[in-house]
Each structure stands twice: as structure tokens, then as C-alpha cells.
Amino acid sequence: MDSADSAIRELCRRALTNADDLASRVVEQIVRDESELADGSEVSVAEISDATGHLIRNFLLHMAEGVPPDLGAVRALGHRRAQQGVPLPALLHSFRIGFRFAWSYLVDQVVPVDTDTLRALVEQADRMWVLLDDYSAELRDAYRDRTAELLRMAEAERHQHLDTLLASGPVETSRRLQSAEALGLARKGRYLVIAAQGAGPAVRTAWEGALAGRGAGVLWRDSPDGTVGVVGAGRAPLDWAGLPDLLDAEDVRLGSSETFTSILDAARALRQARLALGSIPGGARGHHRYGQFPLGCLISANPEDALDLAVSTLHGLADLPQPQRDALLDTLTAWFDAGGSTDGAAQALYCHRNTVRYRLRHVEELTGLQLKDPRDASHLYLAVQAFDQFGRSDLN
């Protein structure tokens, strides 16, 4: 070891005896130059002093005795400041202030005529800035890890509150209201609930933007049945015009509840949204509002009974070959979709209207029901609607 290196080590040893004063001066400069850290509501000057004092001493020991940098303390500090909400740029700036001050202090302690020590100290600058880079990298990683962890915790807590708010079982009113308050939802307002399938992150982001443009906001929750959202509709009526365009980009199915004014009705609204979602024919995409297709919602509420009734109504078609049976059901569906128009059904099926008439008569013969009788027609309509929503079951 040459005399210059020995002089630097001795310089740092002498600085250690004055480490507390040096740290206090660094803290003063941090408080003066980095308000986002110093004025943080959860970070006291005492905390800044403790952390600064420890890291100043560790730096001087590293330079004087070769003690390893205390990256564990740096990482713990990154975690703590992330928890306290200190911006990362402010935290990194405070580290640069400390290193710059410590470096200036050491330079000032060199006797002006001691050119060898000063030269050696300058040559150690790279070592010091590498150390700063190591500290900064560790600080960034720790801060980002803790921030991600806090976000996950916040998301889990938000989901828990949404589950409480949307629970269908018996939940105390006070608990629902506490969850609503934690979510920032007023007891009285304008709300609706949506239930969706196929709504990935990109779709949700698009919906959030579209709803925000209409003065509304949404809180999302994934569930085994798809995605659920609680929408704060704001004061103006929520205009759904244009929103279905977002569905066209993806295979998204969306059901929405009626608008309600008490947040305590969110669980009932979730059931409405799911019934509206269930009223969308299987394999189709789009948006159904609760009450828009009442029969579809009733079928969705009792799918097993609806399918049993559909099978019972159409049992007369059971012995037909599958292609013939499908042709009759397709014709019946097209006729209903065309509002009872034979010509409209023929156009939709690309066949002659006489073919439609023949097939409809065949359905009447096999089922014993008459389409001109509104009661019989309603039975057949219920049957084809149930099949459209849940698939054509085995009629045997």
C-alpha cells in the first residue's frame, strides 16, 4: 500500500470521529434541497438523520477499512420509503446529495500542499461513484419490489371489500357500508353493476376510458364466472351508445344491471347483471341490459327448468334425423326473429317462402301446437330461446 492510499484511509478514519456532525450537515442539505422527502407526512427529520448517519459511517468505514457496503440497510430503506409514499426520484436525489457532500468534505480536509493525497483522492472518485451506483441500484430494486408488493396488497384488500359489497349471502349492513367507504363509494349515488366474459386487461382499459368520458368510473373484480365491475355512474344518465363498439374488437359478452341509488343494493344488481349476461345467446357477443330481454333473463335465472320445458315442448321432434331437426328449429327461430314474417324468415334462410311454410306446419304437426295461437306460440318461443341461450339439448 503506497503512502497516498494510506493517507486516504487515515483521512476517512479522522472523518469517522466527526461522522455525526457530517451526517447532520447532510440532513440539513437534504431538508433544504429535497422537499418531497423532507416534507413527507410519514418521514420525520429524525428518521432521515438515523438513515443518513448509518450510511455515512458505513461509507467512511468502507473507504478506511474496506468494510463491505451495507446494501441490506439500503434495501430496507428502499422498502420503508416506498411504504411511506416517498417518490423514488426524491429518494435517489437524497442519496446523491449525501455522496456529493461526503466527497466535498473529504476534499476540503486535504491540506492544500498535500498534492499526493489530493491526487490519490481524485483517483478514488471512480470507486466512489461505482459505490453510489450500487447503492442506487439496490435502492431502486427494493423500492420497486415493495411498491409492487403494496399494489398487490392494495388490490387484494380492494377485492375483499368488493366481495363484501357484492356478497349475496347475509352480510351485516355496517360491514357493507364500511367496504363501500373503503372503496370510495358513497352510500347514495347512481350506480350499476356489470358482468362480463372475455374482458381482458386491454378491454377493461378501453372501457375505463369510455366510461370516464361519460363521467363514470368502474371498480373491477375477477370471479370464477368472469369479470364483475361496479360502476359509479355520476350525475348524468349513463349513455351506452358507442360502448358496444368496444365489444366488437374482442369476443366480449356484457350484462348490466338496472341503475340503483343505494350502494347496499349492489348484490341484487350483480344478480341482475349476471342474468342479463346469461340472456345473450350462446356463442354470441354483445351487451344486454337487465330488463331489455325479460324472457332471456327468466331463462337465465332457471336454466335447468327452462331446458326441461324446452325439451318437453319440442319432444315431438326427437325421432327426426339431426339435420332435419336442425332445419325445423332454424326455421322456427328465423320466423320468430322476423316477427312472424314468412318472407323475412325465407330471406334470412336463403330459401323459398313455401319451404318456410312447409317446415312451420311440420313443427305444428309434431308438437301439437299452433303458431297462430299466441299461447302456443309463446311455448315454442320459450323453447327456441332456451336452446339459443344454452345450446340444443338431446330431445330424447
C-alpha positions as CSV (number, residue, x, y, z in Angstrom):
1,M,0.0,0.0,0.0
2,D,1.6,3.4,-1.0
3,S,1.6,6.4,1.2
4,A,-1.2,8.2,-0.7
5,D,-3.6,5.3,-0.2
6,S,-2.6,5.2,3.5
7,A,-3.3,8.9,3.7
8,I,-6.8,8.5,2.2
9,R,-7.5,5.8,4.7
10,E,-6.3,8.0,7.5
11,L,-8.4,10.8,6.2
12,C,-11.5,8.7,6.3
13,R,-10.6,7.5,9.8
14,R,-10.4,11.1,11.0
15,A,-13.7,11.8,9.3
16,L,-15.3,9.0,11.3
17,T,-14.7,10.8,14.5
18,N,-16.8,13.6,13.1
19,A,-19.4,11.4,11.4
20,D,-22.3,12.7,13.5
21,D,-21.6,16.3,12.6
22,L,-21.1,15.4,9.0
23,A,-24.4,13.5,8.9
24,S,-26.3,16.4,10.5
25,R,-25.0,18.8,7.8
26,V,-26.0,16.3,5.1
27,V,-29.5,16.1,6.7
28,E,-29.7,19.9,6.7
29,Q,-29.0,20.0,3.0
30,I,-31.5,17.2,2.2
31,V,-34.2,19.1,4.1
32,R,-33.3,22.2,2.2
33,D,-32.9,20.7,-1.3
34,E,-35.4,17.7,-1.4
35,S,-38.7,18.9,-0.1
36,E,-40.6,15.8,-1.3
37,L,-38.6,13.7,1.1
38,A,-38.2,16.1,3.9
39,D,-41.8,17.2,3.9
40,G,-43.3,13.7,3.6
41,S,-46.0,13.3,6.2
42,E,-44.7,9.9,7.3
43,V,-41.0,10.7,7.2
44,S,-39.6,12.6,10.2
45,V,-36.3,14.5,10.3
46,A,-35.2,12.1,13.0
47,E,-35.7,9.2,10.5
48,I,-33.7,10.9,7.9
49,S,-31.0,11.6,10.4
50,D,-30.8,7.9,11.6
51,A,-30.6,6.6,8.0
52,T,-28.1,9.2,6.9
53,G,-25.9,8.7,9.9
54,H,-25.7,5.0,9.4
55,L,-24.9,5.2,5.7
56,I,-22.3,8.0,6.2
57,R,-20.5,5.8,8.8
58,N,-20.7,2.8,6.5
59,F,-19.3,4.8,3.6
60,L,-16.3,6.0,5.7
61,L,-15.6,2.6,7.1
62,H,-15.7,1.2,3.6
63,M,-13.1,3.8,2.5
64,A,-11.0,3.5,5.6
65,E,-11.1,-0.2,6.5
66,G,-12.6,-1.9,3.4
67,V,-15.8,-2.8,5.3
68,P,-18.4,-4.1,2.7
69,P,-21.1,-1.6,1.7
70,D,-24.3,-2.2,3.8
71,L,-26.6,-2.9,0.9
72,G,-29.0,-4.6,3.3
73,A,-29.6,-1.3,5.1
74,V,-30.1,0.4,1.7
75,R,-32.7,-2.2,0.7
76,A,-34.5,-1.9,4.0
77,L,-34.6,1.9,3.5
78,G,-36.0,1.5,0.0
79,H,-38.8,-0.7,1.3
80,R,-39.6,1.7,4.1
81,R,-39.6,4.8,1.9
82,A,-41.9,3.0,-0.6
83,Q,-44.2,2.2,2.3
84,Q,-44.2,5.8,3.3
85,G,-45.0,7.0,-0.2
86,V,-41.8,8.9,-0.9
87,P,-41.3,9.4,-4.6
88,L,-38.3,7.3,-5.9
89,P,-36.7,10.3,-7.7
90,A,-36.7,12.2,-4.4
91,L,-35.1,9.3,-2.6
92,L,-32.3,8.8,-5.2
93,H,-31.7,12.6,-5.2
94,S,-31.2,12.4,-1.4
95,F,-28.5,9.8,-1.9
96,R,-26.7,11.9,-4.4
97,I,-26.8,14.8,-2.0
98,G,-25.2,12.7,0.7
99,F,-22.4,11.3,-1.6
100,R,-21.7,14.7,-3.0
101,F,-21.4,16.3,0.4
102,A,-19.2,13.5,1.8
103,W,-16.9,13.8,-1.2
104,S,-16.6,17.6,-0.8
105,Y,-16.0,17.1,2.9
106,L,-13.1,14.8,2.2
107,V,-11.6,17.1,-0.4
108,D,-11.8,20.0,2.0
109,Q,-9.9,18.1,4.7
110,V,-6.9,17.6,2.4
111,V,-4.1,20.0,3.2
112,P,-3.7,22.2,0.1
113,V,0.1,21.4,-0.2
114,D,-0.6,17.6,0.1
115,T,-0.9,17.1,-3.6
116,D,-0.2,13.4,-3.5
117,T,-3.1,12.7,-1.2
118,L,-5.4,15.0,-3.2
119,R,-4.3,13.2,-6.4
120,A,-5.0,9.9,-4.9
121,L,-8.4,11.0,-3.6
122,V,-9.3,12.2,-7.1
123,E,-8.2,8.8,-8.5
124,Q,-10.6,7.2,-6.0
125,A,-13.6,9.1,-7.5
126,D,-14.5,6.2,-9.8
127,R,-14.6,3.9,-6.8
128,M,-17.0,6.3,-5.0
129,W,-19.3,6.7,-8.0
130,V,-19.4,3.0,-8.5
131,L,-20.5,2.7,-4.9
132,L,-23.2,5.3,-5.5
133,D,-24.4,3.3,-8.5
134,D,-24.5,0.1,-6.4
135,Y,-26.5,1.9,-3.6
136,S,-28.8,3.4,-6.2
137,A,-29.5,0.2,-8.0
138,E,-30.2,-1.6,-4.7
139,L,-32.4,1.2,-3.6
140,R,-34.4,1.2,-6.9
141,D,-34.9,-2.5,-6.8
142,A,-36.0,-2.6,-3.2
143,Y,-38.3,0.4,-3.8
144,R,-39.9,-1.2,-6.9
145,D,-40.3,-4.6,-5.2
146,R,-42.0,-3.0,-2.2
147,T,-44.2,-0.8,-4.4
148,A,-45.3,-3.9,-6.4
149,E,-46.0,-5.7,-3.1
150,L,-48.0,-2.8,-1.8
151,L,-50.0,-2.7,-5.0
152,R,-50.8,-6.4,-4.7
153,M,-51.8,-5.9,-1.1
154,A,-54.0,-2.9,-2.0
155,E,-55.6,-4.9,-4.8
156,A,-56.3,-7.9,-2.5
157,E,-57.8,-5.5,0.0
158,R,-59.9,-3.9,-2.7
159,H,-61.1,-7.3,-3.9
160,Q,-62.0,-8.2,-0.3
161,H,-64.1,-5.1,0.0
162,L,-65.8,-5.7,-3.3
163,D,-66.6,-9.3,-2.3
164,T,-68.2,-8.0,0.9
165,L,-70.2,-5.4,-1.0
166,L,-71.4,-7.8,-3.7
167,A,-72.0,-10.9,-1.4
168,S,-75.4,-12.4,-2.0
169,G,-75.5,-14.1,1.4
170,P,-76.3,-12.4,4.8
171,V,-73.8,-9.7,5.5
172,E,-74.3,-7.0,8.1
173,T,-75.2,-3.6,6.7
174,S,-72.4,-2.0,8.7
175,R,-69.9,-4.3,7.0
176,R,-71.2,-3.5,3.5
177,L,-71.1,0.3,4.3
178,Q,-67.5,0.0,5.7
179,S,-66.4,-1.7,2.5
180,A,-68.2,0.9,0.4
181,E,-66.4,3.7,2.3
182,A,-63.1,1.9,1.9
183,L,-63.7,1.8,-1.9
184,G,-64.6,5.4,-2.0
185,L,-68.3,4.7,-2.8
186,A,-70.9,6.9,-1.2
187,R,-74.0,5.3,0.4
188,K,-76.2,7.2,-2.0
189,G,-75.4,7.8,-5.6
190,R,-76.0,6.5,-9.1
191,Y,-74.6,3.0,-9.7
192,L,-74.9,-0.1,-11.8
193,V,-73.1,-3.4,-11.9
194,I,-71.7,-5.1,-15.0
195,A,-70.8,-8.7,-15.5
196,A,-68.6,-9.6,-18.5
197,Q,-66.9,-12.6,-20.1
198,G,-63.7,-12.2,-22.3
199,A,-62.9,-8.7,-20.8
200,G,-59.1,-8.8,-20.6
201,P,-56.9,-6.0,-19.4
202,A,-56.9,-4.2,-22.8
203,V,-60.7,-4.3,-23.0
204,R,-61.0,-3.1,-19.4
205,T,-58.7,-0.2,-20.0
206,A,-60.7,0.8,-23.1
207,W,-63.9,0.6,-21.1
208,E,-62.5,2.6,-18.2
209,G,-61.6,5.4,-20.7
210,A,-65.0,5.2,-22.4
211,L,-66.8,5.3,-19.0
212,A,-64.6,8.2,-17.8
213,G,-65.6,10.1,-20.9
214,R,-69.2,9.8,-19.8
215,G,-68.5,10.9,-16.2
216,A,-68.4,7.4,-14.8
217,G,-65.8,5.2,-13.1
218,V,-65.5,1.4,-12.6
219,L,-64.0,-1.0,-10.0
220,W,-63.2,-4.4,-11.5
221,R,-63.2,-7.8,-9.8
222,D,-62.3,-11.1,-11.4
223,S,-64.5,-14.0,-10.4
224,P,-64.9,-17.7,-11.5
225,D,-67.8,-16.7,-13.7
226,G,-65.9,-13.9,-15.4
227,T,-65.3,-10.2,-14.6
228,V,-67.5,-8.0,-12.4
229,G,-67.5,-4.2,-12.3
230,V,-69.2,-1.7,-10.0
231,V,-69.8,1.4,-12.0
232,G,-70.2,4.8,-10.3
233,A,-72.5,6.4,-13.0
234,G,-72.1,10.0,-11.9
235,R,-74.9,12.5,-12.1
236,A,-75.6,12.4,-15.9
237,P,-77.5,9.5,-17.3
238,L,-75.1,6.8,-18.4
239,D,-75.2,6.7,-22.2
240,W,-74.3,3.2,-23.5
241,A,-74.2,4.5,-27.1
242,G,-70.8,3.7,-28.6
243,L,-69.8,1.4,-25.8
244,P,-70.7,-1.8,-27.7
245,D,-68.1,-0.8,-30.3
246,L,-65.6,-1.8,-27.8
247,L,-67.1,-5.3,-27.6
248,D,-66.7,-5.7,-31.4
249,A,-62.9,-5.7,-31.1
250,E,-63.0,-8.8,-28.9
251,D,-65.3,-11.7,-28.2
252,V,-66.7,-9.9,-25.1
253,R,-70.1,-10.6,-23.6
254,L,-71.5,-8.0,-21.2
255,G,-74.6,-7.8,-19.0
256,S,-75.5,-4.7,-17.0
257,S,-77.9,-4.2,-14.1
258,E,-80.5,-1.5,-13.7
259,T,-79.2,1.8,-12.3
260,F,-79.6,1.9,-8.5
261,T,-79.1,4.7,-5.9
262,S,-78.2,2.8,-2.7
263,I,-74.9,1.1,-2.6
264,L,-76.5,-1.5,-0.4
265,D,-78.3,-2.8,-3.5
266,A,-75.1,-3.8,-5.2
267,A,-75.5,-7.5,-4.5
268,R,-79.0,-7.5,-6.1
269,A,-77.6,-5.6,-9.0
270,L,-74.9,-8.2,-9.5
271,R,-77.6,-10.8,-9.9
272,Q,-79.3,-8.7,-12.4
273,A,-76.1,-8.2,-14.4
274,R,-75.4,-11.9,-14.4
275,L,-79.0,-12.7,-15.6
276,A,-78.6,-10.1,-18.4
277,L,-75.3,-11.7,-19.3
278,G,-76.9,-15.1,-19.4
279,S,-79.6,-13.9,-21.7
280,I,-77.1,-13.4,-24.5
281,P,-77.4,-16.4,-26.9
282,G,-74.5,-18.9,-26.5
283,G,-71.5,-18.1,-28.7
284,A,-72.7,-14.6,-29.4
285,R,-71.1,-11.4,-28.2
286,G,-72.7,-8.1,-27.2
287,H,-74.3,-6.2,-24.4
288,H,-77.7,-6.9,-22.8
289,R,-79.2,-4.7,-20.1
290,Y,-81.3,-6.2,-17.4
291,G,-84.9,-6.0,-18.5
292,Q,-84.0,-5.5,-22.1
293,F,-84.9,-9.1,-22.9
294,P,-87.2,-10.2,-20.0
295,L,-87.7,-13.7,-21.3
296,G,-84.0,-14.2,-21.7
297,C,-83.4,-13.1,-18.1
298,L,-86.1,-15.5,-16.8
299,I,-84.5,-18.4,-18.8
300,S,-81.1,-17.4,-17.4
301,A,-82.4,-17.4,-13.8
302,N,-83.7,-21.0,-14.2
303,P,-81.6,-22.7,-16.9
304,E,-82.3,-26.3,-15.9
305,D,-86.1,-25.8,-15.7
306,A,-86.1,-23.8,-19.0
307,L,-84.2,-26.5,-20.8
308,D,-86.5,-29.2,-19.4
309,L,-89.5,-27.2,-20.6
310,A,-87.9,-26.7,-24.0
311,V,-87.3,-30.4,-24.4
312,S,-90.8,-31.2,-23.2
313,T,-92.3,-28.7,-25.7
314,L,-90.2,-30.0,-28.7
315,H,-90.2,-33.7,-27.8
316,G,-92.2,-34.4,-31.0
317,L,-89.0,-33.6,-33.0
318,A,-86.9,-36.2,-31.1
319,D,-87.2,-39.0,-33.6
320,L,-86.2,-36.9,-36.6
321,P,-82.7,-37.2,-38.1
322,Q,-80.4,-34.5,-36.7
323,P,-80.2,-32.5,-40.0
324,Q,-83.9,-32.4,-40.4
325,R,-84.5,-31.5,-36.8
326,D,-82.0,-28.6,-37.0
327,A,-83.6,-27.3,-40.2
328,L,-87.0,-27.2,-38.4
329,L,-85.6,-25.4,-35.4
330,D,-83.6,-23.0,-37.6
331,T,-86.7,-22.1,-39.5
332,L,-88.8,-21.6,-36.3
333,T,-86.0,-19.3,-34.9
334,A,-85.8,-17.3,-38.1
335,W,-89.6,-16.9,-38.2
336,F,-89.7,-15.6,-34.6
337,D,-86.7,-13.3,-35.4
338,A,-88.6,-11.9,-38.4
339,G,-91.6,-11.1,-36.2
340,G,-93.7,-13.9,-37.6
341,S,-93.0,-13.0,-41.2
342,T,-92.7,-15.9,-43.6
343,D,-91.0,-13.8,-46.2
344,G,-88.5,-12.4,-43.7
345,A,-87.6,-15.9,-42.5
346,A,-87.2,-17.1,-46.0
347,Q,-84.8,-14.2,-46.8
348,A,-82.8,-15.0,-43.7
349,L,-82.6,-18.7,-44.5
350,Y,-82.0,-18.2,-48.3
351,C,-84.9,-20.4,-49.2
352,H,-88.3,-20.1,-50.7
353,R,-91.2,-18.9,-48.5
354,N,-93.1,-22.1,-49.3
355,T,-90.3,-24.0,-47.8
356,V,-90.7,-21.9,-44.6
357,R,-94.4,-22.6,-44.5
358,Y,-93.9,-26.3,-45.0
359,R,-91.4,-26.5,-42.2
360,L,-93.6,-24.5,-39.8
361,R,-96.6,-26.7,-40.5
362,H,-94.4,-29.7,-39.8
363,V,-93.4,-28.2,-36.4
364,E,-97.0,-27.7,-35.6
365,E,-97.9,-31.3,-36.5
366,L,-95.0,-32.7,-34.4
367,T,-95.6,-30.6,-31.4
368,G,-99.4,-30.3,-31.4
369,L,-99.1,-26.5,-31.1
370,Q,-100.4,-23.8,-33.4
371,L,-98.3,-20.8,-34.2
372,K,-101.5,-18.7,-34.8
373,D,-102.4,-19.3,-31.1
374,P,-100.4,-16.8,-29.0
375,R,-100.3,-19.2,-26.1
376,D,-98.9,-22.0,-28.2
377,A,-96.5,-19.6,-30.0
378,S,-95.2,-18.4,-26.6
379,H,-94.4,-22.0,-25.6
380,L,-92.5,-22.6,-28.8
381,Y,-90.7,-19.2,-28.5
382,L,-89.6,-20.1,-24.9
383,A,-88.3,-23.4,-26.2
384,V,-86.2,-21.9,-29.0
385,Q,-84.9,-19.1,-26.8
386,A,-83.7,-21.6,-24.2
387,F,-81.9,-23.6,-26.9
388,D,-80.4,-20.4,-28.3
389,Q,-79.0,-19.4,-24.9
390,F,-77.8,-22.8,-23.7
391,G,-77.5,-25.0,-26.7
392,R,-79.8,-27.5,-28.2
393,S,-80.2,-30.4,-25.8
394,D,-80.9,-34.0,-26.6
395,L,-84.6,-34.3,-27.1
396,N,-84.8,-37.9,-26.3
